Protein backbone atom coordinates (compact mmCIF):
# COMPACT_ATOMS: atom_id res chain seq x y z
CA UNK A 1 0.00 0.00 0.00
CA UNK A 2 1.34 3.43 -0.93
CA UNK A 3 0.61 6.35 1.37
CA UNK A 4 -0.08 9.86 0.13
CA UNK A 5 2.33 12.49 1.48
CA UNK A 6 0.60 15.65 2.78
CA UNK A 7 2.80 18.60 3.80
CA UNK A 8 1.57 21.10 6.38
CA UNK A 9 2.07 24.77 5.57
CA UNK A 10 4.53 25.02 8.47
CA UNK A 11 6.61 22.10 7.18
CA UNK A 12 6.72 23.63 3.69
CA UNK A 13 7.92 26.95 5.12
CA UNK A 14 10.53 25.22 7.30
CA UNK A 15 11.84 23.18 4.38
CA UNK A 16 12.00 26.27 2.14
CA UNK A 17 13.99 28.16 4.80
CA UNK A 18 16.34 25.21 5.22
CA UNK A 19 16.78 24.96 1.45
CA UNK A 20 18.11 28.54 1.37
CA UNK A 21 20.88 27.69 3.85
CA UNK A 22 21.50 23.96 3.35
CA UNK A 23 20.28 22.77 -0.03
CA UNK A 24 21.81 19.28 0.39
CA UNK A 25 19.99 18.76 3.69
CA UNK A 26 16.70 19.90 2.17
CA UNK A 27 17.13 17.42 -0.69
CA UNK A 28 17.93 14.61 1.79
CA UNK A 29 14.84 15.43 3.84
CA UNK A 30 12.60 15.64 0.78
CA UNK A 31 13.78 12.25 -0.50
CA UNK A 32 13.35 10.65 2.93
CA UNK A 33 9.83 12.04 3.29
CA UNK A 34 8.75 10.68 -0.09
CA UNK A 35 10.26 7.29 0.87
CA UNK A 36 7.69 7.26 3.69
CA UNK A 37 5.00 6.71 1.05
CA UNK A 38 6.21 3.13 0.67
CA UNK A 39 7.38 2.59 4.24
CA UNK A 40 5.93 4.95 6.86
CA UNK A 41 7.88 3.20 9.65
CA UNK A 42 11.56 3.08 8.61
CA UNK A 43 14.22 1.97 11.10
CA UNK A 44 15.43 5.55 11.67
CA UNK A 45 12.02 6.68 12.92
CA UNK A 46 10.30 6.25 16.24
CA UNK A 47 6.74 6.65 17.44
CA UNK A 48 6.19 9.29 20.09
CA UNK A 49 4.34 7.62 22.94
CA UNK A 50 1.05 6.03 21.99
CA UNK A 51 0.17 8.66 19.38
CA UNK A 52 0.42 8.23 15.63
CA UNK A 53 3.13 10.91 15.50
CA UNK A 54 6.61 9.77 14.51
CA UNK A 55 10.05 11.38 14.49
CA UNK A 56 12.30 10.61 11.53
CA UNK A 57 15.97 11.24 12.28
CA UNK A 58 18.33 12.22 9.46
CA UNK A 59 21.72 13.22 10.82
CA UNK A 60 21.35 16.70 12.31
CA UNK A 61 17.76 16.97 11.05
CA UNK A 62 14.39 15.57 12.06
CA UNK A 63 10.97 15.30 10.52
CA UNK A 64 7.83 15.05 12.62
CA UNK A 65 4.99 13.27 10.87
CA UNK A 66 1.72 11.52 11.54
CA UNK A 67 0.71 8.23 9.95
CA UNK A 68 -3.01 7.94 9.22
CA UNK A 69 -3.78 4.37 8.23
CA UNK A 70 -7.51 5.01 7.75
CA UNK A 71 -6.92 7.65 5.06
CA UNK A 72 -3.61 6.12 3.91
CA UNK A 73 -1.74 9.40 4.36
CA UNK A 74 1.47 10.59 5.97
CA UNK A 75 1.06 14.15 7.25
CA UNK A 76 4.39 15.97 7.48
CA UNK A 77 4.04 18.29 10.48
CA UNK A 78 7.48 19.89 10.86
CA UNK A 79 11.07 19.84 9.63
CA UNK A 80 13.99 21.09 11.68
CA UNK A 81 17.38 20.57 13.26
CA UNK A 82 17.95 17.85 15.79
CA UNK A 83 19.92 18.45 19.00
CA UNK A 84 22.59 15.97 17.99
CA UNK A 85 23.32 13.83 14.91
CA UNK A 86 21.87 10.35 14.63
PABAMAR-667392 format. One record per atom (N, C-alpha, C): residue in three letters; atom name; residue number from 0; y, x, z. Coordinates in Angstrom, 1 decimal, always signed. Each point is the difference from the previous one (the first is absolute). Example, Ala and Ser with C-alpha at 12.3 -4.5 7.8 and 13.67 -1.06 7.14 Angstrom:
REM PABAMAR-667392
SITE  resn  name  resi      yy      xx      zz
SITE   Ala     N     0    -5.7   +13.2    +7.8
SITE   Ala    CA     0    +1.2    -0.9    +0.0
SITE   Ala     C     0    +1.2    +0.9    +0.0
SITE   Ser     N     1    +1.1    -0.4    -0.7
SITE   Ser    CA     1    +1.1    +0.9    +0.0
SITE   Ser     C     1    +1.1    -0.8    +0.8
REM end
This chain:
REM PABAMAR-667392
SITE  resn  name  resi      yy      xx      zz
SITE   Unk     N     0    -1.2    +0.8    +0.0
SITE   Unk    CA     0    +1.2    -0.8    +0.0
SITE   Unk     C     0    +1.2    +0.9    +0.0
SITE   Unk     N     1    +1.0    -0.3    -0.8
SITE   Unk    CA     1    +1.2    +0.7    -0.1
SITE   Unk     C     1    +1.1    -0.7    +0.6
SITE   Unk     N     2    +0.7    +0.6    +0.9
SITE   Unk    CA     2    +1.1    -0.6    +0.8
SITE   Unk     C     2    +1.3    +0.2    -0.8
SITE   Unk     N     3    +0.9    -1.0    +0.1
SITE   Unk    CA     3    +1.4    +0.1    -0.6
SITE   Unk     C     3    +0.9    +0.8    +1.0
SITE   Unk     N     4    +0.7    +0.9    -0.5
SITE   Unk    CA     4    +1.0    +0.7    +0.9
SITE   Unk     C     4    +1.3    -0.7    +0.0
SITE   Unk     N     5    +0.6    -0.3    +1.1
SITE   Unk    CA     5    +1.2    -0.7    +0.2
SITE   Unk     C     5    +1.0    +0.9    +0.8
SITE   Unk     N     6    +1.1    +0.4    -0.5
SITE   Unk    CA     6    +0.9    +0.9    +0.7
SITE   Unk     C     6    +1.1    -0.8    +0.7
SITE   Unk     N     7    +0.3    +0.2    +1.2
SITE   Unk    CA     7    +1.1    -0.6    +0.7
SITE   Unk     C     7    +1.3    +0.6    -0.5
SITE   Unk     N     8    +1.1    -0.7    +0.1
SITE   Unk    CA     8    +1.3    +0.6    -0.4
SITE   Unk     C     8    +0.3    +1.2    +0.7
SITE   Unk     N     9    -0.3    +0.0    +1.3
SITE   Unk    CA     9    +0.2    +1.2    +0.9
SITE   Unk     C     9    -0.8    +1.2    -0.5
SITE   Unk     N    10    -1.3    -0.2    -0.4
SITE   Unk    CA    10    -0.8    +1.1    -0.4
SITE   Unk     C    10    +0.5    +0.6    -1.4
SITE   Unk     N    11    +0.5    -0.9    -0.8
SITE   Unk    CA    11    +0.5    +0.4    -1.3
SITE   Unk     C    11    +1.3    +0.9    +0.2
SITE   Unk     N    12    +0.8    -0.4    +0.9
SITE   Unk    CA    12    +1.3    +0.7    +0.3
SITE   Unk     C    12    -0.4    +1.4    +0.6
SITE   Unk     N    13    -1.0    +0.0    +0.9
SITE   Unk    CA    13    -0.4    +1.2    +0.7
SITE   Unk     C    13    -0.6    +1.0    -1.0
SITE   Unk     N    14    -0.8    -0.5    -0.9
SITE   Unk    CA    14    -0.6    +0.8    -1.0
SITE   Unk     C    14    +1.0    +0.6    -1.0
SITE   Unk     N    15    +1.0    -0.8    -0.4
SITE   Unk    CA    15    +1.1    +0.4    -0.9
SITE   Unk     C    15    +0.8    +1.1    +0.7
SITE   Unk     N    16    +0.3    -0.1    +1.3
SITE   Unk    CA    16    +0.8    +1.0    +0.7
SITE   Unk     C    16    -0.8    +1.3    +0.1
SITE   Unk     N    17    -1.3    -0.1    +0.3
SITE   Unk    CA    17    -0.9    +1.1    +0.0
SITE   Unk     C    17    -0.1    +0.7    -1.3
SITE   Unk     N    18    +0.0    -0.8    -1.1
SITE   Unk    CA    18    -0.1    +0.6    -1.3
SITE   Unk     C    18    +1.2    +0.8    -0.4
SITE   Unk     N    19    +1.1    -0.3    +0.5
SITE   Unk    CA    19    +1.2    +0.8    -0.2
SITE   Unk     C    19    +0.0    +1.4    +0.6
SITE   Unk     N    20    -0.7    +0.1    +1.1
SITE   Unk    CA    20    -0.1    +1.3    +0.8
SITE   Unk     C    20    -1.3    +0.7    -0.3
SITE   Unk     N    21    -1.1    -0.7    -0.1
SITE   Unk    CA    21    -1.3    +0.6    -0.1
SITE   Unk     C    21    -0.9    -0.8    -1.1
SITE   Unk     N    22    +0.3    +0.3    -1.2
SITE   Unk    CA    22    -0.6    -0.7    -1.1
SITE   Unk     C    22    -1.6    +0.1    +0.0
SITE   Unk     N    23    -0.5    +1.2    +0.3
SITE   Unk    CA    23    -1.4    +0.2    +0.1
SITE   Unk     C    23    -0.7    -0.9    +1.1
SITE   Unk     N    24    +0.7    -0.1    +1.1
SITE   Unk    CA    24    -0.5    -0.8    +1.1
SITE   Unk     C    24    +0.0    -1.5    -0.4
SITE   Unk     N    25    +1.0    -0.4    -0.7
SITE   Unk    CA    25    +0.1    -1.4    -0.4
SITE   Unk     C    25    -1.1    -0.3    -1.0
SITE   Unk     N    26    -0.3    +0.9    -0.9
SITE   Unk    CA    26    -1.1    -0.2    -1.0
SITE   Unk     C    26    -1.3    +0.0    +0.7
SITE   Unk     N    27    -0.2    +0.8    +1.0
SITE   Unk    CA    27    -1.3    +0.0    +0.8
SITE   Unk     C    27    -0.2    -1.3    +0.7
SITE   Unk     N    28    +1.1    -0.5    +0.6
SITE   Unk    CA    28    -0.1    -1.3    +0.7
SITE   Unk     C    28    -0.3    -1.1    -0.9
SITE   Unk     N    29    +0.7    +0.0    -1.1
SITE   Unk    CA    29    -0.2    -1.1    -1.0
SITE   Unk     C    29    -1.4    +0.0    -0.5
SITE   Unk     N    30    -0.6    +1.1    -0.3
SITE   Unk    CA    30    -1.3    +0.1    -0.5
SITE   Unk     C    30    -1.0    -0.5    +1.1
SITE   Unk     N    31    +0.2    +0.4    +1.2
SITE   Unk    CA    31    -0.9    -0.3    +1.1
SITE   Unk     C    31    +0.1    -1.5    +0.3
SITE   Unk     N    32    +1.2    -0.6    -0.1
SITE   Unk    CA    32    +0.1    -1.5    +0.2
SITE   Unk     C    32    -0.7    -0.7    -1.1
SITE   Unk     N    33    +0.1    +0.4    -1.2
SITE   Unk    CA    33    -0.7    -0.7    -1.1
SITE   Unk     C    33    -1.5    +0.2    +0.1
SITE   Unk     N    34    -0.5    +1.1    +0.6
SITE   Unk    CA    34    -1.4    +0.2    +0.3
SITE   Unk     C    34    -0.5    -1.1    +1.0
SITE   Unk     N    35    +0.9    -0.5    +0.8
SITE   Unk    CA    35    -0.4    -1.0    +1.0
SITE   Unk     C    35    -0.5    -1.3    -0.7
SITE   Unk     N    36    +0.4    -0.2    -1.2
SITE   Unk    CA    36    -0.5    -1.2    -0.8
SITE   Unk     C    36    -1.5    +0.0    -0.1
SITE   Unk     N    37    -0.6    +1.1    -0.1
SITE   Unk    CA    37    -1.5    +0.1    -0.1
SITE   Unk     C    37    -0.7    +0.3    +1.3
SITE   Unk     N    38    +0.8    +0.6    +0.9
SITE   Unk    CA    38    -0.6    +0.3    +1.3
SITE   Unk     C    38    +1.1    -0.1    +1.1
SITE   Unk     N    39    +0.2    -1.2    +0.6
SITE   Unk    CA    39    +1.1    -0.2    +1.0
SITE   Unk     C    39    -0.3    +0.7    +1.3
SITE   Unk     N    40    -1.2    +0.6    +0.2
SITE   Unk    CA    40    -0.3    +0.7    +1.3
SITE   Unk     C    40    -0.5    +1.4    -0.3
SITE   Unk     N    41    +0.8    +0.9    -0.6
SITE   Unk    CA    41    -0.4    +1.4    -0.2
SITE   Unk     C    41    -0.2    +0.7    +1.3
SITE   Unk     N    42    -0.6    +1.2    +0.0
SITE   Unk    CA    42    -0.3    +0.7    +1.2
SITE   Unk     C    42    +1.2    +0.5    +0.7
SITE   Unk     N    43    +1.1    +0.2    -0.7
SITE   Unk    CA    43    +1.3    +0.5    +0.6
SITE   Unk     C    43    +0.9    -1.1    +0.4
SITE   Unk     N    44    -0.6    -1.2    +0.3
SITE   Unk    CA    44    +0.8    -1.1    +0.5
SITE   Unk     C    44    -0.7    -0.5    +1.3
SITE   Unk     N    45    +0.8    -0.6    +0.8
SITE   Unk    CA    45    -0.6    -0.6    +1.2
SITE   Unk     C    45    +0.7    -1.3    +0.3
SITE   Unk     N    46    -0.8    -0.9    +0.6
SITE   Unk    CA    46    +0.5    -1.4    +0.3
SITE   Unk     C    46    +0.8    +0.2    +1.4
SITE   Unk     N    47    +1.1    -0.7    +0.1
SITE   Unk    CA    47    +0.8    +0.0    +1.2
SITE   Unk     C    47    -0.4    -1.2    +0.9
SITE   Unk     N    48    -0.8    +0.4    +1.0
SITE   Unk    CA    48    -0.5    -1.1    +0.9
SITE   Unk     C    48    -0.9    -0.9    -0.7
SITE   Unk     N    49    +0.2    -1.3    +0.4
SITE   Unk    CA    49    -0.9    -1.1    -0.6
SITE   Unk     C    49    +0.7    -0.7    -1.1
SITE   Unk     N    50    +1.2    +0.5    -0.4
SITE   Unk    CA    50    +0.8    -0.6    -1.1
SITE   Unk     C    50    -0.6    +0.4    -1.4
SITE   Unk     N    51    +0.5    -0.6    -1.0
SITE   Unk    CA    51    -0.4    +0.4    -1.4
SITE   Unk     C    51    +0.9    +1.1    -0.5
SITE   Unk     N    52    +0.9    +0.6    +0.8
SITE   Unk    CA    52    +0.9    +1.0    -0.4
SITE   Unk     C    52    -0.7    +1.4    +0.1
SITE   Unk     N    53    +0.2    +0.8    -1.0
SITE   Unk    CA    53    -0.6    +1.3    -0.1
SITE   Unk     C    53    +1.1    +1.1    -0.2
SITE   Unk     N    54    -0.4    +1.2    +0.4
SITE   Unk    CA    54    +0.9    +1.1    -0.2
SITE   Unk     C    54    -0.8    +1.0    -0.9
SITE   Unk     N    55    +0.6    +0.3    -1.1
SITE   Unk    CA    55    -0.6    +1.0    -1.0
SITE   Unk     C    55    +0.8    +1.3    +0.2
SITE   Unk     N    56    -0.8    +1.1    +0.3
SITE   Unk    CA    56    +0.6    +1.3    +0.3
SITE   Unk     C    56    -0.1    +0.9    -1.2
SITE   Unk     N    57    +1.1    +0.6    -0.5
SITE   Unk    CA    57    +0.0    +0.8    -1.1
SITE   Unk     C    57    +0.9    +1.3    +0.3
SITE   Unk     N    58    -0.6    +0.9    +0.6
SITE   Unk    CA    58    +0.7    +1.2    +0.4
SITE   Unk     C    58    +1.1    -0.4    +1.0
SITE   Unk     N    59    +1.3    +0.4    -0.3
SITE   Unk    CA    59    +1.1    -0.3    +0.8
SITE   Unk     C    59    +0.5    -1.5    -0.2
SITE   Unk     N    60    -0.7    -0.8    -0.7
SITE   Unk    CA    60    +0.5    -1.3    -0.3
SITE   Unk     C    60    -1.0    -1.1    +0.4
SITE   Unk     N    61    +0.4    -1.2    +0.2
SITE   Unk    CA    61    -0.8    -1.1    +0.4
SITE   Unk     C    61    +0.4    -1.3    -0.8
SITE   Unk     N    62    -0.9    -0.8    -0.2
SITE   Unk    CA    62    +0.2    -1.3    -0.6
SITE   Unk     C    62    -0.6    -1.1    +1.0
SITE   Unk     N    63    +0.8    -1.0    +0.3
SITE   Unk    CA    63    -0.4    -1.1    +0.8
SITE   Unk     C    63    -0.3    -1.1    -0.9
SITE   Unk     N    64    -1.2    -0.6    +0.1
SITE   Unk    CA    64    -0.3    -1.1    -0.9
SITE   Unk     C    64    -0.9    -1.0    +0.7
SITE   Unk     N    65    -0.1    -1.2    -0.6
SITE   Unk    CA    65    -0.8    -1.1    +0.5
SITE   Unk     C    65    -1.0    -0.4    -1.0
SITE   Unk     N    66    -1.2    -0.1    +0.4
SITE   Unk    CA    66    -1.1    -0.5    -1.0
SITE   Unk     C    66    -0.2    -1.5    +0.3
SITE   Unk     N    67    +0.1    -0.7    -1.1
SITE   Unk    CA    67    -0.2    -1.5    +0.1
SITE   Unk     C    67    -1.2    -0.4    -0.9
SITE   Unk     N    68    -1.1    -0.1    +0.7
SITE   Unk    CA    68    -1.2    -0.3    -0.8
SITE   Unk     C    68    +0.0    -1.4    -0.6
SITE   Unk     N    69    +0.6    -0.9    +0.7
SITE   Unk    CA    69    +0.0    -1.4    -0.6
SITE   Unk     C    69    +0.8    -0.1    -1.3
SITE   Unk     N    70    +1.1    +0.7    -0.1
SITE   Unk    CA    70    +0.7    +0.0    -1.2
SITE   Unk     C    70    -0.2    +1.2    -0.9
SITE   Unk     N    71    -0.9    +0.9    +0.4
SITE   Unk    CA    71    -0.4    +1.2    -0.7
SITE   Unk     C    71    +1.3    +0.8    -0.4
SITE   Unk     N    72    +0.8    +0.3    +1.1
SITE   Unk    CA    72    +1.2    +0.8    -0.2
SITE   Unk     C    72    +0.1    +1.1    +1.0
SITE   Unk     N    73    +0.7    +1.0    -0.4
SITE   Unk    CA    73    +0.4    +1.1    +1.0
SITE   Unk     C    73    +1.5    -0.1    +0.0
SITE   Unk     N    74    +0.6    -0.3    +1.1
SITE   Unk    CA    74    +1.4    +0.0    +0.1
SITE   Unk     C    74    +0.5    +1.3    +0.6
SITE   Unk     N    75    +0.8    +0.7    -0.8
SITE   Unk    CA    75    +0.6    +1.3    +0.5
SITE   Unk     C    75    +1.2    -0.3    +0.8
SITE   Unk     N    76    +0.0    +0.3    +1.3
SITE   Unk    CA    76    +1.1    -0.4    +0.9
SITE   Unk     C    76    +1.1    +1.1    +0.1
SITE   Unk     N    77    -0.5    +1.3    +0.1
SITE   Unk    CA    77    +1.0    +1.1    +0.2
SITE   Unk     C    77    -0.6    +1.3    -0.5
SITE   Unk     N    78    +0.9    +0.9    -0.3
SITE   Unk    CA    78    -0.4    +1.4    -0.5
SITE   Unk     C    78    +1.0    +0.9    +0.8
SITE   Unk     N    79    -0.6    +1.1    +0.6
SITE   Unk    CA    79    +0.9    +0.9    +0.7
SITE   Unk     C    79    -0.7    +1.3    +0.4
SITE   Unk     N    80    +0.7    +0.8    +0.7
SITE   Unk    CA    80    -0.5    +1.3    +0.5
SITE   Unk     C    80    -0.9    -0.3    +1.2
SITE   Unk     N    81    -1.0    +0.9    +0.1
SITE   Unk    CA    81    -0.8    +0.0    +1.2
SITE   Unk     C    81    +0.4    +1.0    +0.9
SITE   Unk     N    82    -0.3    -0.1    +1.3
SITE   Unk    CA    82    +0.4    +1.0    +1.0
SITE   Unk     C    82    -0.5    +1.4    -0.3
SITE   Unk     N    83    -1.3    +0.0    -0.4
SITE   Unk    CA    83    -0.6    +1.3    -0.3
SITE   Unk     C    83    -1.0    -0.2    -1.2
SITE   Unk     N    84    -0.3    +1.1    -0.7
SITE   Unk    CA    84    -0.9    -0.2    -1.2
SITE   Unk     C    84    -1.4    -0.3    +0.4
SITE   Unk     N    85    -0.6    -0.8    -0.9
SITE   Unk    CA    85    -1.4    -0.3    +0.2
SITE   Unk     C    85    -0.8    +0.1    -1.3
REM end
